[in-house]
Amino acid sequence: MKKSTAALLLLAIFSLTLLSRTLISIKTDKFSYQSYFALRQIENVNNFGFPLFEDSLSYAGRTHLFPPLFYYLLAFFSFLGTDLAAKLIPNILSSLIVVFVYLISFYITRVRIISLVSSFFSGFIPVFFITLNDLSIYSLVSVLMLAIIYCVMRIDVKRYLKLCLVLIVVLVFTHASAFVLIIGLLIFLLLLKIDSLEVENKEIELILFFSFLVLWFNFIIYKKALLIHGSYVIWQNIPLQILTNYFFDLNIIQAIYQIGILPVVLGVYAIYHVLFKVKRRSVLMILGVFLAVLILSWFKLIEFKLGLIFLSLMLVLLSSHSIKIIYSYLKKTKSLRLKYWFLLVLVILFVLTSLIPSINLAFFSLKEVPSDSEIDALDWLKVNANNESVVLARLEEGYLINYYTNLKTVIDSDFLLIEDAQQRYEDVQSVFSLRLKTEAVRRLNKYDVRYLYFSGKFGVENNLYYADPDCFELVYNNSVLIYEVKCTIQ
């Protein structure tokens, strides 16, 4: 296949991926609940030139810790309109994955048609379509990780070495998941040693530079959190009661469905082949990152969803090695067309086992956004509540309430620097289930709560056992319930 033909087909795959994601995403003008934190950061960058590190609304006043580059990137494109930029840019970044998968696959296989097949696989990984309406930083992180892996593979070329250094700095300023890539590259060096393959000085120097840069930068950002939480900062100070929900148990069936059975089967065969048959440096690098993600996911050191995203990308890249092995074998047979039939069958199987589930999950994600009734309730709250009022709702709804009402909330899903996170979470949970009015009022007074917000989502029924008109006035009732707290206990 000619290079120009491959480029046109790659452009077609990119366009198909972007078009599919964008057309489904714009079917709703809303975002996932977690995305409203990012929207507040983007708006703050647009208004004041920097993200909202000091937040007067979250936890009724706290400090956020995070690398800011992703929010500056989206703010830069806000001339399109904040909502449109928030829909379009993450989908463009996610679609760019197909380009880097093609480049890495071609470096591994040296066969353009196989690289195009792998690129097509990467564009329709089911787990990527679950987060279609997330304003997800992982869209940028995934592209950067793949680009760095490709540059490390081509480190002998000077321009790729320079580009790699730039991309490493960008990744460090984007997200702490740079640690995942570091561990993967260190495992890669270990695999080279075990297999008695030569380790180049450039590789060692680059990986050590990357490691020290990530450690230094994250120590600066999270130093205060480390002093407060100690080693528990690794788990982001998440209360023990929700660790098992936040970091899902590794469910093999669920993982295979969200990654796709074909990349899993082909990827596992590639792992077997490179470990026990023929040693390939480029494949060992992918394997190193794969093992790093698998280990971190197994010990619940990264979110299950994030682990699946990285695992799926590595398995698609490993799949290209397996396809090359079978393709090369069929190429030696008398029937030269057999190799093309093989690739066609692979694509059809992928469509049936991954592309169709991807579209189904994408449409399901449209339901995982706030409803119109929730937005109407928040609009009412914004107009009728005092600006200093504190609202109590489920932690999943904290960012949403901050964004639409500009009111303070008791809790949300960012627990870093919150010294009473465990007790606060227990208190909030108990408010939705207590039957004794005096105990509920005591806990609400503890956080100066003025309004209780019941959306009926996240496992909470629109019901207060202890509610009575004297202490809890129902001030809004239209699918969503809002109670005003009128009692105090001295």
FENPE-V250410 format. One record per backbone hydrogen bond with DSSP energy under -0.5 kcal/mol. NH is the residue of the N-H (numbers start at 1). CO is the residue of the C=O. Records with the same first field share a line. If there is no record, write none. Layout:
BEGIN
NH->CO ; CO
END
This chain:
BEGIN
6->2
7->3
8->4
9->5
10->6
11->7
12->8
13->9
14->10
15->11
16->12
17->13
18->14
19->15
20->16
21->17
22->18
23->19
24->20
25->21
26->22
27->24
28->25
32->133
35->32
36->33
37->34
38->34
39->35
40->36
41->37
42->38
43->39
44->40
45->41
46->42
47->43
48->44
49->44 ; 45
50->44
53->51
55->53 ; 62
56->54
60->57 ; 409
61->58
62->55
64->53
69->173
71->68
72->68
73->69
74->70
75->71
76->72
77->73
78->75
79->76
80->77
81->78
85->81
86->82
87->83
88->84
89->85
91->87
92->88
93->89
94->90
95->91
96->92
97->93 ; 94
98->95
99->96
100->96
101->97
102->98
103->99
104->100
105->101
106->102
107->103
108->104
109->105
110->106
115->111
116->112
117->113
118->114
119->115
120->116
121->117
122->118
123->119
124->120 ; 121
125->122
127->258
128->125
129->125 ; 126
130->126
131->127
132->129
134->131
136->134
139->136
140->137
141->137
142->138
143->139
144->140
145->141
146->142
147->143
148->144
149->145
150->146
151->147
152->148
153->149
154->150
155->152
157->154
158->156
160->157
161->157
162->158
163->159
164->160
165->161
166->162
167->163
168->164
169->165
170->166
171->167
172->168
173->169
174->171
175->171
178->175
179->176
180->177
181->177
182->178
183->179
184->180
185->181
186->182
187->183
188->184
189->185
190->186
191->187
192->188
193->189
194->190
195->191
196->193
197->192
200->198
204->200
205->201
206->202
207->203
208->204
209->205
210->206
211->207
212->208
213->209
214->210
215->211
216->212
217->213
218->214
219->215
220->216
221->217
222->218
223->219
226->222
227->223
228->224
229->225
230->226
232->229
233->230
234->231
235->232
236->233
237->232
238->235
242->239
243->239 ; 240
244->240
245->242
246->242
247->243
248->246
251->249
252->250
255->251
256->252
257->253
258->254
259->255
260->256
264->260
265->261
266->262
267->263
268->264
269->265
270->266
271->267
272->268
273->269
274->270
275->271
276->272
277->273
278->273
284->280
285->281
286->282
287->283
288->284
289->285
290->286
291->287
292->288
293->289
294->290
295->291
296->292
297->293
298->294
299->295
300->297
301->296
302->296
307->303
308->304
309->305
310->306
311->307
312->308
313->309
314->310
315->311
316->312
317->313
318->314
319->315
320->316
321->317 ; 318
322->318
323->319
324->320
325->321
326->322
327->323
328->324
329->325
330->326
331->327
332->328 ; 329
333->330
336->334
338->335
339->336
340->337
341->337
342->338
343->339
344->340
345->341
346->342
347->343
348->344
349->345
350->346
351->347
352->348
353->349
354->350
355->350
356->351
358->354
359->355
360->356
361->357
362->358
363->359
364->360
365->361
366->362
367->364
368->365
370->31
375->371
376->372
377->373
378->374
379->375
380->376
381->377
382->378
383->379
384->380
385->381
389->386
390->448
391->408
392->451
393->391
397->394
398->395
401->397
402->398
403->399
404->400
405->401
406->401 ; 402
407->401
408->389
409->57
410->391
415->413
418->415
419->417
421->418
424->420
425->421
426->422
427->423
428->424
429->425
430->426
431->427
432->428 ; 429
433->430
434->430
437->435
440->436
441->437
442->438
443->439
444->440
445->441
446->442
447->443 ; 444
448->445
449->444
450->390
451->390
452->483
453->392
454->452 ; 481
455->453
460->457
461->459
463->461
465->463
467->464
471->468
472->468
473->471 ; 484
474->472
475->473 ; 482
476->482
478->480
480->478
481->454
482->476
483->452
484->473
485->450 ; 483
486->471 ; 484
487->471
END
